[in-house]
Amino acid sequence: MTDLDFQGKKVLITGGAGFVGSNVTERVVKSNGKAIVLDDLFTGTLDNITKGTEYEFVEGSVADVELVNKLAKKVDYIAHMAARNIIISTKNPRNDYEVNIGGTLNILLAANEHKVERVVYTSSASVYGNPRILPITEDERTLTFSPYSVSKLAGENYCHAFYETYGTPVTSVRYSNIYGPKQDPKNPYCGVVSKFIEMLDNNERPYLHGDGQQTRDFTYVDDAVDGTLLALLSPKAEGQVYNIGTGVETKIVELYQMIAELMGKDAKPKYIDRRDIDNIRRRAVSIELIRTRLRWQPQIGIQQGLKRTLEWYNSL
């Protein structure tokens, strides 16, 4: 875990009650900072934030211009993590637009007006579409296949435009398939790792969309938090875009087999039709840029990360 110091600093964490956001909230507090969490609790929950963590909570949306402006006045940094996820975005593109694009514009306008020291914007590796070469570098073409990837890329473009036009200090990070503790399997929008764990724990046959041969670059949440907050603090990160992943491809069927083995289960998965969001065949992102510029690299491999995730699940 990277040493970070937010002593005397206030950080606004949008989406700070969500899966990754709650981990960021706790890390800021543990690193001597003061956290203000803005969350509409659409998918997040305050139960995600460990009891005893001292933070200020504001229930509301990044789509609320006045509220965002009010909160930006109070803080030194903004970790902008609030977003409608890929499943919700596909079901309701208009809401995706209002929150993911409009909300990001609101954050940038407020940050610029109130001279916030840095904004880190959490984007997604989904902006790459189906890449031509693996691992995917940050200068790979972008090719949006879903409303979610459109809105995340639009947010990045706004960040770049504000940096170039107004000098707003911003950094974008592109997450690749984050998993780990607090990815609640009871949340219908959670990721595949938690879904596999829950189904196996309930002695159900997990289902795999498509042929199970599609790959993803699974990144443990503690590593993602480290990379995000380094990007928030480091002067070298201003105006940059960084991948946050591992550079390792894992087939979905292999992921399932690892989880089943760790849980001592031998249920054979069911193969069902692919979903409309399953339009990326392979993914593994290059982390050379963030490794060389910020000295960040993941510490937790997939086996260790899955073990930690299972330990958390079993503690519930």
VMD Tcl script that draws the C-alpha trace (Angstrom):
set ca {
  {0.00 0.00 0.00}
  {1.37 3.38 -1.04}
  {2.13 6.00 1.61}
  {-0.16 8.99 1.12}
  {-0.62 12.14 3.16}
  {-3.71 14.35 3.03}
  {-2.86 16.15 6.29}
  {-4.87 19.37 6.53}
  {-6.65 18.74 3.21}
  {-10.34 18.27 2.44}
  {-11.36 15.93 -0.34}
  {-14.77 15.81 -2.00}
  {-15.45 12.24 -3.13}
  {-18.39 12.03 -5.49}
  {-19.89 8.56 -5.46}
  {-18.02 8.05 -2.19}
  {-20.53 5.53 -0.85}
  {-20.16 3.22 -3.84}
  {-17.90 0.21 -4.24}
  {-14.64 1.92 -5.22}
  {-15.66 5.30 -3.83}
  {-16.12 3.99 -0.29}
  {-12.65 2.45 -0.40}
  {-11.29 5.83 -1.52}
  {-13.19 7.59 1.28}
  {-11.66 5.33 3.92}
  {-8.18 5.67 2.47}
  {-8.36 9.48 2.50}
  {-9.40 9.45 6.16}
  {-6.67 6.93 7.07}
  {-4.19 9.22 5.29}
  {-5.03 12.13 7.62}
  {-7.47 13.87 5.28}
  {-11.02 15.06 5.76}
  {-13.57 13.47 3.46}
  {-16.83 14.90 2.18}
  {-18.93 12.24 0.45}
  {-21.50 13.27 -2.16}
  {-23.69 10.35 -3.21}
  {-27.30 9.94 -4.32}
  {-27.29 6.34 -2.97}
  {-28.63 5.02 -6.28}
  {-26.25 2.08 -6.08}
  {-24.06 3.14 -3.17}
  {-24.80 2.63 0.50}
  {-23.39 4.12 3.68}
  {-22.94 0.55 4.93}
  {-19.97 0.39 2.54}
  {-18.06 2.84 4.74}
  {-16.57 1.13 7.78}
  {-18.00 2.26 11.10}
  {-15.66 4.62 12.88}
  {-14.59 6.37 9.68}
  {-15.07 10.10 10.22}
  {-16.51 11.83 7.18}
  {-19.19 14.30 6.17}
  {-22.03 12.89 4.10}
  {-24.18 14.88 1.69}
  {-26.99 13.06 -0.09}
  {-27.40 14.44 -3.58}
  {-26.34 14.23 -7.20}
  {-23.49 15.66 -9.25}
  {-26.26 16.73 -11.63}
  {-27.27 19.35 -9.02}
  {-25.30 22.44 -10.09}
  {-25.89 24.48 -6.94}
  {-24.97 21.62 -4.62}
  {-21.77 20.81 -6.48}
  {-20.78 24.47 -6.45}
  {-21.47 24.73 -2.72}
  {-19.31 21.71 -1.90}
  {-16.43 22.65 -4.20}
  {-15.96 25.84 -2.17}
  {-15.08 23.75 0.87}
  {-12.41 21.43 -0.49}
  {-8.84 21.23 -1.74}
  {-9.26 18.15 -3.94}
  {-12.06 16.37 -5.79}
  {-12.13 12.65 -6.56}
  {-14.93 12.49 -9.11}
  {-16.15 8.90 -9.06}
  {-19.92 9.30 -9.32}
  {-21.40 7.70 -12.44}
  {-24.17 5.52 -13.72}
  {-22.59 2.17 -14.45}
  {-22.59 0.33 -17.76}
  {-25.76 -1.70 -17.12}
  {-27.83 1.28 -15.97}
  {-26.40 3.46 -18.73}
  {-27.46 0.97 -21.38}
  {-30.99 0.82 -19.96}
  {-31.34 4.59 -19.62}
  {-28.96 6.58 -21.87}
  {-30.60 9.90 -21.03}
  {-29.90 9.49 -17.32}
  {-26.39 8.37 -18.22}
  {-25.94 11.63 -20.14}
  {-27.25 13.78 -17.29}
  {-25.09 12.18 -14.61}
  {-21.94 10.99 -16.37}
  {-21.52 13.91 -18.78}
  {-23.53 16.72 -17.19}
  {-22.30 15.85 -13.71}
  {-18.68 15.89 -14.85}
  {-19.14 19.29 -16.46}
  {-20.64 20.58 -13.20}
  {-17.62 19.30 -11.26}
  {-15.16 20.94 -13.65}
  {-16.96 24.26 -13.69}
  {-17.05 24.34 -9.89}
  {-13.43 23.22 -9.57}
  {-12.31 25.92 -11.96}
  {-14.32 28.65 -10.26}
  {-13.13 27.78 -6.75}
  {-9.52 26.98 -7.65}
  {-9.55 23.40 -6.45}
  {-5.97 22.09 -6.32}
  {-6.70 18.95 -8.36}
  {-9.54 16.90 -9.77}
  {-9.10 13.21 -10.55}
  {-11.73 11.82 -12.90}
  {-12.37 8.09 -12.96}
  {-12.93 6.88 -16.49}
  {-12.96 3.37 -17.91}
  {-10.99 1.07 -20.20}
  {-14.29 0.60 -22.03}
  {-13.40 3.71 -24.05}
  {-10.95 1.60 -26.08}
  {-13.57 -0.73 -27.53}
  {-11.96 -3.77 -29.13}
  {-8.27 -2.86 -29.31}
  {-5.93 -3.56 -32.19}
  {-2.95 -4.43 -29.97}
  {-2.64 -5.74 -26.41}
  {-1.77 -4.54 -23.86}
  {-3.63 -1.31 -24.59}
  {-1.64 1.89 -24.23}
  {-3.17 5.26 -23.46}
  {-2.60 6.47 -27.01}
  {-4.62 3.63 -28.53}
  {-7.61 4.85 -30.54}
  {-10.88 5.16 -28.66}
  {-13.92 3.34 -30.01}
  {-17.13 3.59 -28.01}
  {-19.51 0.63 -28.15}
  {-21.97 1.57 -25.39}
  {-23.67 4.68 -23.96}
  {-21.49 4.22 -20.89}
  {-18.25 4.33 -22.85}
  {-19.52 7.36 -24.77}
  {-20.21 9.26 -21.55}
  {-16.95 8.27 -19.87}
  {-14.96 9.41 -22.89}
  {-16.95 12.64 -23.04}
  {-15.99 13.24 -19.41}
  {-12.33 12.71 -20.29}
  {-12.62 15.11 -23.20}
  {-14.16 17.75 -20.96}
  {-11.29 17.27 -18.50}
  {-8.74 17.74 -21.28}
  {-10.59 20.77 -22.64}
  {-10.73 22.45 -19.21}
  {-7.04 21.75 -18.65}
  {-6.05 23.23 -22.00}
  {-8.53 26.13 -22.01}
  {-8.72 27.21 -18.39}
  {-5.71 25.54 -16.79}
  {-7.97 23.50 -14.53}
  {-5.72 20.92 -12.80}
  {-7.22 17.57 -13.76}
  {-6.11 13.97 -14.21}
  {-8.08 11.10 -15.72}
  {-7.63 7.44 -14.80}
  {-9.05 4.59 -16.85}
  {-10.14 1.71 -14.64}
  {-10.06 -1.88 -15.83}
  {-12.55 -4.24 -14.16}
  {-12.14 -3.41 -10.48}
  {-13.12 -6.10 -7.98}
  {-12.72 -6.75 -4.26}
  {-14.31 -6.08 -0.86}
  {-17.51 -3.99 -0.85}
  {-18.52 -5.11 -4.32}
  {-21.83 -6.24 -2.90}
  {-23.27 -9.31 -4.65}
  {-26.75 -8.25 -3.54}
  {-26.42 -5.20 -5.75}
  {-27.88 -6.24 -9.12}
  {-25.28 -4.09 -10.88}
  {-22.21 -5.59 -9.23}
  {-19.34 -7.15 -11.16}
  {-18.82 -10.74 -12.24}
  {-16.49 -11.73 -9.37}
  {-19.13 -11.08 -6.71}
  {-21.83 -12.69 -8.83}
  {-19.83 -15.90 -9.22}
  {-19.11 -16.01 -5.48}
  {-22.73 -15.53 -4.51}
  {-24.09 -18.08 -6.95}
  {-21.57 -20.71 -5.89}
  {-22.23 -19.98 -2.23}
  {-25.94 -20.56 -2.88}
  {-25.11 -23.86 -4.63}
  {-26.36 -22.49 -7.93}
  {-24.80 -23.14 -11.31}
  {-23.23 -19.82 -12.34}
  {-23.96 -18.67 -15.84}
  {-21.43 -17.37 -18.33}
  {-22.52 -15.05 -21.12}
  {-21.31 -16.13 -24.53}
  {-18.53 -18.72 -24.74}
  {-16.61 -17.61 -21.64}
  {-13.45 -17.08 -23.68}
  {-13.66 -13.28 -23.55}
  {-10.89 -11.76 -21.44}
  {-10.67 -8.93 -18.95}
  {-7.92 -7.26 -16.93}
  {-9.12 -7.69 -13.34}
  {-7.74 -5.12 -10.90}
  {-7.93 -5.40 -7.12}
  {-9.66 -2.46 -5.49}
  {-6.81 -1.51 -3.10}
  {-4.47 -1.15 -6.07}
  {-7.03 0.99 -7.91}
  {-7.40 3.23 -4.86}
  {-3.61 3.66 -4.62}
  {-3.36 4.63 -8.28}
  {-6.30 7.01 -8.07}
  {-5.00 8.90 -5.06}
  {-1.45 9.06 -6.40}
  {-2.90 10.66 -9.52}
  {-4.78 13.10 -7.29}
  {-1.68 14.15 -5.35}
  {1.21 13.96 -7.80}
  {2.26 17.14 -9.64}
  {3.44 14.91 -12.51}
  {-0.10 13.70 -13.12}
  {-1.65 17.06 -14.00}
  {-3.26 17.03 -17.44}
  {-2.52 13.33 -17.95}
  {-4.54 10.17 -18.64}
  {-3.44 6.91 -17.03}
  {-4.55 3.30 -17.28}
  {-5.13 1.52 -13.98}
  {-5.01 -2.24 -14.43}
  {-2.55 -5.12 -14.31}
  {-1.65 -5.85 -17.92}
  {-2.81 -9.45 -17.44}
  {-5.61 -11.06 -19.44}
  {-7.92 -13.49 -17.66}
  {-10.59 -15.46 -19.48}
  {-14.01 -15.31 -17.82}
  {-14.19 -19.10 -17.72}
  {-10.74 -19.17 -16.04}
  {-11.92 -16.61 -13.50}
  {-14.89 -18.81 -12.70}
  {-12.65 -21.86 -12.32}
  {-10.33 -20.01 -9.91}
  {-13.23 -18.89 -7.74}
  {-14.83 -22.35 -7.76}
  {-11.55 -23.95 -6.72}
  {-11.01 -21.46 -3.89}
  {-14.53 -22.18 -2.64}
  {-14.22 -25.94 -3.01}
  {-17.07 -26.11 -5.51}
  {-17.32 -28.22 -8.66}
  {-20.50 -26.89 -10.25}
  {-20.31 -26.68 -14.03}
  {-21.25 -23.26 -15.38}
  {-24.19 -22.67 -17.70}
  {-23.51 -20.90 -20.98}
  {-26.15 -18.41 -22.04}
  {-26.52 -15.75 -24.72}
  {-24.21 -12.77 -24.63}
  {-25.58 -9.47 -23.31}
  {-25.84 -6.22 -25.22}
  {-23.01 -4.84 -23.04}
  {-20.71 -7.78 -23.77}
  {-19.20 -6.29 -26.90}
  {-15.51 -6.30 -25.91}
  {-13.69 -9.52 -26.75}
  {-10.28 -8.98 -25.13}
  {-8.84 -6.54 -22.63}
  {-5.50 -6.00 -20.94}
  {-4.18 -2.50 -20.37}
  {-0.60 -1.29 -20.37}
  {0.46 0.30 -17.09}
  {3.91 1.45 -18.22}
  {2.96 5.13 -18.25}
  {1.68 5.27 -14.68}
  {4.49 2.96 -13.53}
  {7.22 5.16 -14.93}
  {5.62 8.54 -14.19}
  {4.05 7.93 -10.77}
  {5.91 4.82 -9.63}
  {2.65 2.91 -9.28}
  {2.11 -0.72 -10.03}
  {-0.40 -3.27 -8.73}
  {0.59 -5.25 -5.64}
  {-2.21 -7.82 -5.54}
  {-2.39 -10.60 -8.15}
  {-5.65 -12.24 -9.16}
  {-5.32 -15.29 -6.88}
  {-4.51 -13.22 -3.80}
  {-7.19 -10.70 -4.67}
  {-9.83 -13.40 -5.01}
  {-8.80 -14.89 -1.66}
  {-9.15 -11.49 0.02}
  {-12.51 -10.94 -1.64}
  {-13.74 -14.32 -0.41}
  {-12.54 -13.54 3.12}
  {-14.57 -10.34 3.03}
  {-17.62 -12.12 1.66}
  {-17.42 -14.82 4.34}
  {-17.24 -12.14 7.04}
  {-20.61 -10.68 6.10}
}
mol new
graphics top color blue
foreach p $ca { graphics top sphere $p radius 0.5 }
foreach p [lrange $ca 0 end-1] q [lrange $ca 1 end] { graphics top cylinder $p $q radius 0.2 }
display resetview
